[in-house]
């Protein structure tokens, strides 16, 4: 134990930090990778899409296939695959091998968070289960605050390959931590079968929440994937300064996540999500006009961080609420599929952003991202109306589930 936190939980948190860093650091490195590998910005942006696609496939499919593997063995294997994936990226002779590395690490990412929550809750008393999961997911938030800007800084000074080497070093430390501190006798819950997962996907109200998640993050990443090129080519920031802007963004994300959770607790998920999606669409639209001014774009990026991930708590609470009502036998599966929807949104958004950059131009990505987010807002409004039609008190349910 370290100050009351089990060392196994710290190992999981470090793994989450490493995985979060490798997922999002690519955004700051897109101009550098495009220039070095002599590929277009959209081609470099595809590295974001393919990673997210690996996560979306890996989470449900590989979690179901590895259900009988001992949890510690699986965790160590995942960190090994993650580390090897980043080493492949470090040594990648060209664009094709870098794509393979990104898909490989994405597959590991999906299963890591599926089983990580189970392991986290097994190493603490039952009454501390929610806190244990929160501590593990802190690794993702810290990655956005420190790992991404630091990784971007390393990539711009020592080459983008050095960033992946550094992240693979984190993977080794997390792997050793898992080997040394995660207990062997972690109970296995019954693995979710493909039939259970398909039963969730047959529920229209759950599909609506997944569409809200996919559109919300699709709109965000349509623009965010190309934030570094915008800051360099349009605003005029140096490559070094982009690291600082991403640091500001990461700090804002951390506060936005907390704010979004409190808003969902206070108002219920649907009213909170309507406000956050509306603000997100507005901020993306504003970015279209402020990108040309140094100080205005900084304020806009600060606002973007505050709302871009503020909808995570509300979406997760809402999908659990709908699952308890429409698919009570598969609540965990429904929650996991929302993570897949998140990454499908990232994959589609980044891909669409690449098409926009290629055919229309870089500065059309923010306002088009706003249009996609408006779609998420519209679905949220519709879902709320359907809840009221069915006589459901969104606020009361939201608070009950958040507390649970």
Secondary structure as the mmCIF struct_conf table of DSSP 4:
data_model
#
loop_
_struct_conf.conf_type_id
_struct_conf.id
_struct_conf.beg_label_comp_id
_struct_conf.beg_label_asym_id
_struct_conf.beg_label_seq_id
_struct_conf.end_label_comp_id
_struct_conf.end_label_asym_id
_struct_conf.end_label_seq_id
STRN STRN1 UNK A 2 UNK A 2
TURN_TY1_P TURN_TY1_P1 UNK A 3 UNK A 4
STRN STRN2 UNK A 5 UNK A 5
HELX_RH_AL_P HELX_RH_AL_P1 UNK A 7 UNK A 37
TURN_TY1_P TURN_TY1_P2 UNK A 38 UNK A 38
HELX_RH_AL_P HELX_RH_AL_P2 UNK A 41 UNK A 57
HELX_RH_PI_P HELX_RH_PI_P1 UNK A 58 UNK A 62
HELX_RH_AL_P HELX_RH_AL_P3 UNK A 63 UNK A 65
TURN_TY1_P TURN_TY1_P3 UNK A 66 UNK A 68
BEND BEND1 UNK A 69 UNK A 69
HELX_RH_AL_P HELX_RH_AL_P4 UNK A 71 UNK A 91
BEND BEND2 UNK A 94 UNK A 94
HELX_RH_AL_P HELX_RH_AL_P5 UNK A 95 UNK A 122
TURN_TY1_P TURN_TY1_P4 UNK A 123 UNK A 123
BEND BEND3 UNK A 124 UNK A 124
HELX_RH_3T_P HELX_RH_3T_P1 UNK A 126 UNK A 128
HELX_RH_AL_P HELX_RH_AL_P6 UNK A 129 UNK A 142
HELX_RH_PI_P HELX_RH_PI_P2 UNK A 143 UNK A 147
HELX_RH_AL_P HELX_RH_AL_P7 UNK A 148 UNK A 158
HELX_RH_AL_P HELX_RH_AL_P8 UNK A 160 UNK A 181
BEND BEND4 UNK A 182 UNK A 182
BEND BEND5 UNK A 184 UNK A 184
HELX_LH_PP_P HELX_LH_PP_P1 UNK A 186 UNK A 193
HELX_RH_AL_P HELX_RH_AL_P9 UNK A 194 UNK A 201
TURN_TY1_P TURN_TY1_P5 UNK A 202 UNK A 202
HELX_RH_AL_P HELX_RH_AL_P10 UNK A 204 UNK A 224
TURN_TY1_P TURN_TY1_P6 UNK A 225 UNK A 226
HELX_RH_AL_P HELX_RH_AL_P11 UNK A 227 UNK A 229
HELX_RH_PI_P HELX_RH_PI_P3 UNK A 230 UNK A 235
HELX_RH_AL_P HELX_RH_AL_P12 UNK A 239 UNK A 267
HELX_RH_AL_P HELX_RH_AL_P13 UNK A 269 UNK A 290
TURN_TY1_P TURN_TY1_P7 UNK A 291 UNK A 292
BEND BEND6 UNK A 293 UNK A 293
HELX_RH_AL_P HELX_RH_AL_P14 UNK A 294 UNK A 308
BEND BEND7 UNK A 309 UNK A 309
TURN_TY1_P TURN_TY1_P8 UNK A 310 UNK A 311
HELX_RH_AL_P HELX_RH_AL_P15 UNK A 312 UNK A 326
HELX_RH_3T_P HELX_RH_3T_P2 UNK A 328 UNK A 330
HELX_RH_AL_P HELX_RH_AL_P16 UNK A 331 UNK A 359
TURN_TY1_P TURN_TY1_P9 UNK A 360 UNK A 360
HELX_RH_3T_P HELX_RH_3T_P3 UNK A 362 UNK A 364
HELX_RH_AL_P HELX_RH_AL_P17 UNK A 365 UNK A 389
TURN_TY1_P TURN_TY1_P10 UNK A 390 UNK A 391
HELX_RH_AL_P HELX_RH_AL_P18 UNK A 394 UNK A 403
#
